[in-house]
């Protein structure tokens, strides 16, 4: 039993490579590795433009349709993660058969049953983390829909008053941070003071960008 959980050198290298790529991808997506504008940053600018355009129209059917599409996409990935978790538990229930099949493939050393189950359980943890992230994102999209509904209907210059500006900022901030826990700050926070200059708009990029 002492050797049943033994991991080969290839297993340890694969685990280290996976963790390295995970951290590298997180830093890159947050804009902490390169100064080049990422797709996430560019889309955040467009989300700001969307919220400002939404605040200037009285009929917002198109905005609710966009939100419904975003929610459906998030629900799809959450459901996919849940289905994958079920597949992993099926693998755990058929560990002996799977290990027997893998032993006949030219993949190098064959893992023991316990080592294989440990790897599958690690995959279950990753998929569970993914499921809860997407589930939380789906809930935050609901909150974002509420914040969009709270933006005042424009009447002349009403869409440019401080109350409307704050409502637009909160809706855009909630839409940008669908995978983070800063949702409370997006709801109760206040937009930063506009910097003096010729431009009338201010950036709502995430602090990490």
PyMOL commands that set and color helices and strands:
alter all, ss='L'
color gray80, all
select helices_A, chain A and resi 9-29+39-55+61-93+95-103+113-149+158-160+162-176+183-188
alter helices_A, ss='H'
color red, helices_A
deselect
rebuild
show_as cartoon
